[in-house]
Amino acid sequence: MHRDPEAARAAGHQDVIAPPTYVVSLTMRSEAQAAADAFGDIDMADILHRDQSFTHVRPVRAGDRLVVTSEVSSREIDGRHVLTLETDVRTVGGEQVCTAGSVMVYSGEVTR
């Protein structure tokens, strides 16, 4: 279904679909920007990835034009910032495709 249009159509799709983990390539940029907007320049060497989750409403389809938005919240534990990011992936028409959740621990300096 991910590479063969015939297999995708046999499974009920109009064209090939992206693998479920494809959205990581989209959400990472949005999450990084949301974290930078909230905390300033973040050194990725000071990030520990703690958790990741996805809730798929439907697969990403060939030709989809997607809008990705992220919100970040944080709490401090033992001098480290625990960042919780919620990311929404929708088509430009507003149809929900996926939501992603990510938790990271940041031990670097906050510049904002």
N, CA, C and O of each residue as an XYZ file, in Angstrom:
448
protein
N       0.808     -1.193      0.000
C       0.000      0.000      0.000
C       0.855      1.263      0.000
O       0.392      2.331     -0.401
N       2.090      1.140      0.446
C       2.949      2.312      0.555
C       3.726      2.589     -0.727
O       4.166      3.716     -0.952
N       3.897      1.577     -1.562
C       4.682      1.748     -2.791
C       3.953      1.302     -4.048
O       4.293      1.731     -5.150
N       2.973      0.460     -3.891
C       2.297     -0.142     -5.035
C       0.863      0.387     -5.139
O       0.016      0.053     -4.310
N       0.590      1.217     -6.162
C      -0.761      1.773     -6.298
C      -1.842      0.700     -6.412
O      -2.947      0.885     -5.903
N      -1.541     -0.402     -7.062
C      -2.546     -1.467     -7.181
C      -2.866     -2.076     -5.826
O      -4.031     -2.324     -5.514
N      -1.850     -2.315     -5.029
C      -2.079     -2.861     -3.686
C      -2.868     -1.868     -2.834
O      -3.730     -2.260     -2.047
N      -2.567     -0.590     -2.996
C      -3.303      0.441     -2.256
C      -4.770      0.450     -2.664
O      -5.655      0.517     -1.811
N      -5.026      0.384     -3.960
C      -6.420      0.372     -4.436
C      -7.140     -0.897     -3.967
O      -8.318     -0.844     -3.614
N      -6.447     -2.024     -3.962
C      -7.055     -3.279     -3.502
C      -7.437     -3.196     -2.024
O      -8.355     -3.880     -1.571
N      -6.729     -2.358     -1.285
C      -7.022     -2.178      0.140
C      -8.039     -1.063      0.380
O      -8.356     -0.742      1.525
N      -8.549     -0.474     -0.706
C      -9.588      0.535     -0.562
C      -9.125      1.973     -0.635
O      -9.917      2.885     -0.396
N      -7.858      2.201     -0.961
C      -7.330      3.560     -1.078
C      -7.313      3.978     -2.543
O      -7.258      3.129     -3.432
N      -7.359      5.281     -2.797
C      -7.339      5.770     -4.177
C      -5.935      5.718     -4.773
O      -5.778      5.605     -5.989
N      -4.921      5.799     -3.923
C      -3.531      5.805     -4.375
C      -2.688      5.305     -3.207
O      -3.223      4.899     -2.175
N      -1.372      5.336     -3.373
C      -0.495      4.882     -2.299
C      -0.705      5.746     -1.061
O      -1.110      6.905     -1.151
N      -0.421      5.158      0.089
C      -0.498      5.882      1.355
C       0.884      5.870      1.991
O       1.701      4.991      1.717
N       1.130      6.843      2.832
C       2.405      6.922      3.538
C       2.418      5.937      4.703
O       1.371      5.665      5.292
N       3.592      5.397      5.042
C       3.674      4.566      6.244
C       3.263      5.394      7.473
O       3.441      6.612      7.473
N       2.726      4.765      8.501
C       2.263      5.518      9.677
C       3.333      6.416     10.302
O       3.012      7.481     10.829
N       4.578      6.004     10.249
C       5.642      6.802     10.869
C       6.094      7.973     10.007
O       6.938      8.757     10.441
N       5.560      8.111      8.803
C       5.930      9.221      7.924
C       5.719     10.574      8.597
O       6.514     11.493      8.400
N       4.661     10.704      9.383
C       4.349     11.999      9.981
C       5.445     12.502     10.920
O       5.479     13.691     11.240
N       6.339     11.622     11.367
C       7.452     12.067     12.203
C       8.258     13.131     11.471
O       8.700     14.105     12.082
N       8.453     12.952     10.165
C       9.228     13.928      9.396
C       8.547     15.289      9.385
O       9.216     16.311      9.229
N       7.254     15.321      9.544
C       6.515     16.576      9.590
C       6.462     17.148     11.003
O       6.668     18.346     11.201
N       6.187     16.298     11.974
C       5.995     16.784     13.339
C       7.290     17.269     13.970
O       7.260     18.188     14.788
N       8.420     16.684     13.616
C       9.696     17.086     14.224
C       9.994     18.561     13.984
O      10.409     19.265     14.904
N       9.789     19.028     12.774
C      10.055     20.445     12.468
C       9.123     21.363     13.247
O       9.546     22.378     13.799
N       7.860     20.993     13.281
C       6.888     21.813     13.982
C       7.170     21.848     15.482
O       7.084     22.903     16.110
N       7.507     20.696     16.050
C       7.828     20.625     17.479
C       9.074     21.430     17.806
O       9.109     22.139     18.812
N      10.098     21.330     16.966
C      11.335     22.089     17.199
C      11.056     23.587     17.175
O      11.597     24.335     17.989
N      10.216     24.025     16.249
C       9.878     25.449     16.175
C       9.075     25.892     17.393
O       9.323     26.967     17.937
N       8.118     25.078     17.825
C       7.310     25.421     19.006
C       8.191     25.514     20.250
O       8.024     26.420     21.067
N       9.130     24.577     20.392
C      10.039     24.605     21.545
C      10.949     25.831     21.481
O      11.186     26.472     22.505
N      11.455     26.162     20.313
C      12.325     27.339     20.157
C      11.550     28.623     20.442
O      12.078     29.545     21.064
N      10.294     28.684     19.985
C       9.473     29.866     20.251
C       9.256     30.047     21.751
O       9.228     31.174     22.244
N       9.105     28.946     22.471
C       8.843     29.010     23.912
C      10.096     29.216     24.749
O      10.057     29.903     25.770
N      11.222     28.617     24.317
C      12.395     28.583     25.173
C      13.648     29.206     24.578
O      14.684     29.245     25.241
N      13.581     29.688     23.356
C      14.768     30.244     22.717
C      15.557     29.143     22.034
O      15.039     28.059     21.767
N      16.809     29.437     21.759
C      17.661     28.458     21.078
C      17.896     27.255     21.978
O      18.381     27.389     23.101
N      17.547     26.081     21.471
C      17.721     24.845     22.220
C      18.813     24.030     21.562
O      18.786     23.790     20.355
N      19.770     23.608     22.361
C      20.833     22.743     21.855
C      20.311     21.311     21.890
O      20.046     20.760     22.958
N      20.168     20.719     20.712
C      19.602     19.367     20.631
C      20.450     18.334     21.388
O      19.950     17.263     21.733
N      21.703     18.639     21.644
C      22.545     17.727     22.428
C      22.070     17.647     23.879
O      22.423     16.713     24.598
N      21.266     18.632     24.311
C      20.750     18.664     25.679
C      19.323     18.108     25.782
O      18.660     18.279     26.806
N      18.858     17.449     24.726
C      17.500     16.893     24.698
C      17.547     15.373     24.856
O      18.333     14.688     24.200
N      16.702     14.870     25.728
C      16.490     13.429     25.859
C      15.049     13.166     25.450
O      14.117     13.693     26.058
N      14.870     12.359     24.430
C      13.531     12.017     23.943
C      12.952     10.971     24.877
O      13.529      9.896     25.040
N      11.818     11.273     25.490
C      11.271     10.403     26.529
C      10.070      9.582     26.067
O       9.904      8.436     26.484
N       9.236     10.161     25.210
C       8.021      9.451     24.825
C       7.517      9.989     23.493
O       7.760     11.145     23.149
N       6.818      9.148     22.753
C       6.236      9.531     21.463
C       4.958      8.746     21.276
O       4.919      7.550     21.564
N       3.910      9.399     20.797
C       2.661      8.703     20.506
C       2.003      9.324     19.287
O       2.189     10.504     18.990
N       1.230      8.506     18.589
C       0.484      8.964     17.423
C      -0.923      8.398     17.485
O      -1.127      7.239     17.845
N      -1.879      9.222     17.133
C      -3.249      8.775     16.958
C      -3.630      9.127     15.529
O      -3.798     10.298     15.188
N      -3.763      8.100     14.699
C      -4.066      8.308     13.286
C      -5.571      8.264     13.069
O      -6.243      7.324     13.494
N      -6.089      9.282     12.410
C      -7.493      9.320     12.034
C      -7.648      8.667     10.662
O      -8.600      7.929     10.407
N      -6.701      8.957      9.801
C      -6.651      8.333      8.485
C      -5.210      8.407      7.983
O      -4.431      9.218      8.483
N      -4.839      7.580      7.010
C      -3.465      7.627      6.515
C      -3.201      8.891      5.697
O      -4.118      9.494      5.140
N      -1.941      9.270      5.640
C      -1.516     10.328      4.724
C      -1.555      9.730      3.326
O      -0.998      8.661      3.075
N      -2.218     10.433      2.425
C      -2.401      9.940      1.064
C      -1.518     10.710      0.080
O      -1.177     11.870      0.312
N      -1.159     10.059     -0.999
C      -0.424     10.738     -2.065
C      -1.220     11.963     -2.483
O      -2.427     11.881     -2.713
N      -0.542     13.099     -2.581
C      -1.196     14.342     -2.987
C      -1.729     15.180     -1.848
O      -2.133     16.320     -2.076
N      -1.750     14.664     -0.625
C      -2.212     15.459      0.515
C      -1.336     16.695      0.681
O      -0.113     16.632      0.556
N      -1.983     17.809      0.964
C      -1.278     19.020      1.386
C      -1.638     19.203      2.847
O      -2.811     19.349      3.192
N      -0.630     19.195      3.701
C      -0.869     19.124      5.135
C      -0.409     20.375      5.863
O       0.553     21.032      5.465
N      -1.113     20.687      6.931
C      -0.769     21.780      7.830
C      -0.471     21.148      9.186
O      -1.263     20.360      9.702
N       0.671     21.501      9.750
C       1.110     20.909     11.014
C       1.292     22.031     12.040
O       2.015     22.995     11.791
N       0.636     21.898     13.185
C       0.774     22.892     14.249
C       1.086     22.177     15.564
O       0.561     21.102     15.854
N       1.954     22.809     16.345
C       2.362     22.221     17.627
C       2.188     23.222     18.755
O       2.360     24.428     18.582
N       1.844     22.688     19.905
C       1.781     23.469     21.137
C       2.698     22.806     22.147
O       2.804     21.580     22.193
N       3.363     23.624     22.958
C       4.305     23.093     23.930
C       3.932     23.587     25.317
O       3.512     24.730     25.491
N       4.088     22.723     26.287
C       3.963     23.100     27.690
C       5.167     22.486     28.398
O       5.798     21.561     27.886
N       5.473     23.011     29.577
C       6.631     22.468     30.288
C       6.433     22.525     31.786
O       5.617     23.280     32.314
N       7.203     21.708     32.431
C       7.296     21.752     33.886
C       8.746     21.468     34.230
O       9.457     20.824     33.459
N       9.182     21.938     35.370
C      10.573     21.738     35.768
C      10.651     20.653     36.829
O       9.905     20.664     37.808
N      11.571     19.713     36.614
C      11.819     18.637     37.567
C      13.326     18.522     37.744
O      14.053     18.279     36.780
N      13.792     18.697     38.970
C      15.220     18.574     39.286
C      16.108     19.406     38.361
O      17.161     18.944     37.923
N      15.677     20.639     38.065
C      16.478     21.535     37.242
C      16.413     21.264     35.749
O      17.117     21.905     34.969
N      15.587     20.334     35.353
C      15.416     20.024     33.923
C      13.994     20.374     33.509
O      13.053     20.274     34.296
N      13.866     20.783     32.271
C      12.550     21.131     31.733
C      11.973     19.917     31.006
O      12.588     19.382     30.083
N      10.807     19.499     31.426
C      10.104     18.417     30.747
C       9.114     19.079     29.797
O       8.138     19.696     30.223
N       9.383     18.938     28.498
C       8.562     19.563     27.472
C       7.544     18.562     26.961
O       7.901     17.451     26.570
N       6.293     18.946     26.963
C       5.227     18.128     26.401
C       4.715     18.850     25.172
O       4.270     19.995     25.249
N       4.783     18.170     24.035
C       4.369     18.765     22.768
C       3.184     18.002     22.200
O       3.200     16.774     22.116
N       2.162     18.745     21.814
C       0.982     18.173     21.159
C       0.943     18.745     19.751
O       0.950     19.962     19.566
N       0.902     17.866     18.767
C       0.962     18.298     17.377
C      -0.249     17.790     16.615
O      -0.638     16.628     16.735
N      -0.832     18.675     15.836
C      -2.016     18.379     15.047
C      -1.638     18.400     13.571
O      -1.014     19.351     13.100
N      -2.013     17.357     12.843
C      -1.753     17.269     11.408
C      -3.105     17.219     10.705
O      -3.910     16.316     10.935
N      -3.337     18.212      9.840
C      -4.593     18.314      9.099
C      -4.314     18.612      7.636
O      -3.233     19.079      7.278
N      -5.298     18.338      6.799
C      -5.196     18.760      5.407
C      -5.433     20.267      5.355
O      -5.951     20.849      6.309
N      -5.055     20.900      4.242
C      -5.312     22.335      4.105
C      -6.810     22.635      4.168
O      -7.201     23.763      4.468
N      -7.643     21.646      3.890
C      -9.092     21.802      3.999
C      -9.623     21.613      5.408
O     -10.819     21.780      5.646
N      -8.746     21.264      6.351
C      -9.143     21.130      7.750
C      -9.444     19.721      8.216
O      -9.777     19.522      9.385
N      -9.335     18.730      7.330
C      -9.602     17.346      7.740
C      -8.464     16.829      8.622
O      -7.296     16.890      8.236
N      -8.806     16.325      9.795
C      -7.776     15.811     10.690
C      -7.209     14.503     10.155
O      -7.947     13.610      9.740
N      -5.883     14.411     10.174
C      -5.176     13.219      9.716
C      -4.574     12.481     10.907
O      -4.667     11.257     10.998
N      -3.959     13.227     11.814
C      -3.215     12.593     12.905
C      -2.968     13.606     14.014
O      -2.882     14.808     13.766
N      -2.856     13.101     15.242
C      -2.318     13.905     16.333
C      -1.105     13.166     16.871
O      -1.067     11.936     16.899
N      -0.131     13.926     17.290
C       1.101     13.344     17.823
C       1.396     13.960     19.175
O       1.140     15.142     19.403
N       1.925     13.165     20.048
C       2.365     13.644     21.346
C       3.817     13.285     21.529
O       4.257     12.210     21.121
N       4.557     14.176     22.137
C       5.980     13.944     22.350
C       6.376     14.544     23.690
O       5.918     15.626     24.056
N       7.226     13.837     24.415
C       7.746     14.334     25.676
C       9.263     14.304     25.595
O       9.858     13.283     25.248
N       9.888     15.442     25.923
C      11.341     15.547     25.895
C      11.816     16.168     27.196
O      11.120     16.975     27.812
N      13.001     15.781     27.594
C      13.612     16.367     28.784
C      14.779     17.225     28.305
O      15.676     16.743     27.614
N      14.755     18.504     28.681
C      15.776     19.464     28.255
C      16.596     19.877     29.462
O      16.054     20.411     30.430
N      17.880     19.638     29.415
C      18.740     19.972     30.552
C      19.600     21.197     30.293
O      20.445     21.544     31.118
N      19.398     21.855     29.162
C      20.196     23.037     28.813
C      19.613     24.311     29.381
O      18.665     24.293     30.166
N      20.196     25.406     28.970
C      19.818     26.737     29.438
C      18.620     27.256     28.629
O      18.544     27.081     27.413
N      17.702     27.892     29.337
C      16.550     28.527     28.693
C      16.911     29.979     28.453
O      17.316     30.685     29.376
N      16.764     30.431     27.202
C      17.151     31.799     26.864
C      15.945     32.729     26.743
O      16.119     33.905     26.426
N      14.760     32.251     26.979
C      13.553     33.103     26.946
C      12.827     33.023     28.237
O      11.791     33.666     28.403
